[in-house]
Amino acid sequence: EKADKVTRTLADGSQYPGKVVGSDPENDLAIVKFDPGNHSLVTVPFGSSTDLMVGQKVLAIGNPFGLNFTVTRGTVSALGRSGLDIEKIENFIQTDAAINPGNSGGALVNVRAQVIGINTAILSGRSGPGGEGGFIGIGFAIPANTVKHVMEDLIKTGKVSRGYLGVLVQDLSPDLAKQFNAPDTSGAFVQNVEPNGPAAKAGIQNGDVVRKYNGQPVSGAGTLTSMVTDTNPGTMVTLEIIRDGKPMTIKVTLGERPTNLGVSPGVGQAPSE
């Protein structure tokens, strides 16, 4: 954020100046461009974070405590982690691959060497999320699908355009599930619908429970937030909801998310999309 210059160091120790193409504070990502000179570099392919499964083996690559080009191995511990108050938009991959201070910005890859996330934070026994304490087996990465959306927008236009649904949502507690006749606690509970917003125009109502987004399961409020913001404004999406115990399908054309909007879901908070 406050760097005077950015330098790229390759595995053979050669260094090249970099240029920041654009940055996205909401997801804590930036795009850096550099000329590799005579080096013939091969880009690492992206994988799909949608296809990830808990228990899948992953490798974390980074620069922990200044130890260049460190690789650690672990598994995907959980998906859709939010409510950590690390970033404005949260839908993290949780992993037990060793991640320490200095790993942030490094790739999280699967066994096929595809990037499925970008390491971004740790839960430290000493100082909490993002602190300076050591590794205790809980690290977080930004999903590749989010990274690709941010990257493509920054390169193309210099800013990130995010979809906007126009609802205030929260995780579905057992009490809410019982009250609104949902079969379980999976989904995002619609606490409030913005008047004249995209959701209101499509017929979404207070008390609806969003269970799927374009066919993908919605585990909670943070997952829905990430799905919406990873979609370009103007896109028509399909929401599968439960209303008064009955399943319904509603199509919504997303608006554009205001730049000053949103907090991460946490205790007593409900993120607006």
N, C-alpha and C positions, 0 to 999 in steps of 0.2 A: 504493500500500500504506500509506503513512504520511501521506496528504494530510489536512489539517485541514478543507478544504472543496474542492468540485469546482464549477467554473464552465463553462458552455457558452457559446461565442462563435459567433454566426451570421455569415454572409457579409457582412451589412451592418454588422457591428461591435457589434450589440446583445448583451448578456450576460445570462445567467439562471443562478441557482443550481441545482445538480444534487444529487440524492440517490442514493447508492449502494444499489441494490436487493440486490445480492449479488456475490460475487467467487469465482473459482475459481483458486487458485494453481497447480493441476496443469497447466492450460492457459494460465495467465497472461491471463485474461480477467475483465472485470467488466461489470456492467450498471448504467448510470446513467439515472435518470429525471429529466425536467425539464418544467416548464410553459412552453410557448413564448409564452404571452400572446396578443397579437393576431396573431401570425404564423400563417399557414396553411401548414403544412409538409407535404411529400409524402415518404413513406417510400421508401427505395430497396429494390427487391425483391432477394431472395436468388436466386442461381443455384445449380446443383448442381455441387459440386466433383468429383463422380464422373464427370461428362461432360467434364472438362478433358482437353486433349491437349497434349503437348509441342509448342512452336512457336506456340501460340495467342497472339494479341495481348492484352495486359492494360494497365490503367492503375493506377498507385499514387497514392493521394491522402493528403496528410498535412501535417505542420507541420515540415519539416526545418530544423534550426538556427533555429527561430523564424519561418520564412517561411510565414505562414499560407496555407492553401488552395493548396498546390503540387500540380500534377499532372505525373506523369512517365509515359513510355510504354516498354513493353518486351514481352517474350514470356515464356511459361512455359518455363523452362529444364529443369525436371525435376519429377517427382512422387514422393511417398513418401519424402522425405528424412528420415533419422533418424540417431541416433548423434552428435548435435551437443552433447549435454549442456546444452541451453538450458532445457528443460522436462522434467518427469517423463514426459509423454506426448508423443511427437514423431511427426508424419507430415506434414512441411511441404511446401508448394508452393514450389519454388525459382523465382525470377524475376530477369531482368536489368534490369527497370524500376528506375530509380534510387531506392534507399531509403537514407536517412541518419538519424542520430540525430534524433529528433523525429517520424519517420514512424510509429513504433510506435502501434498502435491505429487507424491509418487504414485505409480500405477498399482492397482490391485488386479491381478490377471488370473485367468483360469488355467487348467492344465494344457490347453491348446494355445497358450500364449496370447490370448485375446484379452484386451483391456475391458474389464467388467465394472471398474470403479476407480475413483481417485481417493487415496487416503487423505483424511481431513482432520481427525480428532481422536483422542483417547479418553477413556474414563480412568482417571488416575486415583490410586488409593490415597494420595497426599493432597491433591488440590482440585479434584473434580474434573468435569468435562473440559478438555482442552488445556489442562494444567501442565505443570512442569514435572510432575511426579513420573515414576517409571511405569512400565507395562505391567498390567495385572490381568491380561487376557481379554480385555474388552476394547476393541478399536472400531472406528466407524469410517465408512467410505461413501462418497457421493456416487450414486448409480450411473453406469455408462450412458443410459438413455438420457438422463438429465445433462450429463457432460456434453453429449453430442448436440443436443438442442442449443445449449449455451454457446458452444464453439461455433456452430454454423451461423447463428445469428450475429455473434460478434465479428466474425470474419466478413460476413456479407453486408451488414449495416452498421456495425459499431455499437449496437445496443441489443438487448435481449427483449423480444416480444413474447409475452406470456398470455395464455388463455385465461379467461375470467368467467366464472359461473354466476357470481352474484348471490352467494349464500354464506351464512355463518354456520359452521358445522362443529361437531364435537364427537369424541369417541362414544360408542354405544355401551353404556353400563348395563349390568344385569337388570337393574330396576327399570331403565328406559326400554330395554328389549321387552320386558314383561308388559310395561304400560302400553307400548305401541305395537304389540303382537308380532314382534320379530322372533324368528326361531332360535337365534343365538345372538352373540354380541359382535359378530362380524358386520362391518359396514360403517358408514358415516351418518350420524344423526343430524338432520337439518333443523337447526335451532331457530333460524330466522332467514327469510327470503327478502332480498333487496327489492323494493318496489321498482317496477319497470326495468329490472335487470334481465340478463339472458335467461336465468332459471325461471323467474316470474313469468316471462313471456311464453315460456315453454309449458308452464303449468305445474312446476314444482311447488310444493306447499310445505309450510311448517309441520314438523312431525314426520315427514318422509324419511325413510332410511335408504341411503344409496348403497346398493350391494355390489353392483358391477359397473365398470366404466369401459365402454367399447369392448365388452366381453371379458375384461380382466377383473378378477375379484378385488374388491375394496376392503382392506382389513380394518381401516380406521380413518380418522380425519386427516392425519398426516399423509397417508397414502393417496387419498382423493386430492388433496392439495397439490401434491407432486404430479399426479396424472394430469390435472387440469393445466398447471403451469408449464408442463412439458409439451403441451399442445399449442399449435399456432392459433392466434385469434382468427375468427371467421370460420373455423372448422366446425362442422356439424358432428356431434358425438351422440352416442346412445347410452342412456343411463337406465339400468335395471334397478327398480326401487321396490320397497314394500310400503304400502299405505294402508293402515288399519288392518294389517295382516294379509293383505292381498298383493300379489306381485303385479307390477306394471312396468311398461317400457315407455320411456319418453325420450324424444330427440331434442337436443339443445344446440343452438348455434352460439359458440363461445364469443364473448366480447374480449377486449384487451384489458389486462390487469393494470390498475393504476400503479404508478411507481412507488407511491408512499404507503402502500397497503400491506397489511399482514403481519402477524406474529406467529411464532411456532406454537403448536398445541402443547399445553402443559396443564398443570393443576389450576383449575378455575378459568382456563383460557379456552377460547374457541377461535380457530383461524378463519379468516374470511377469504373466500375464493372468488 
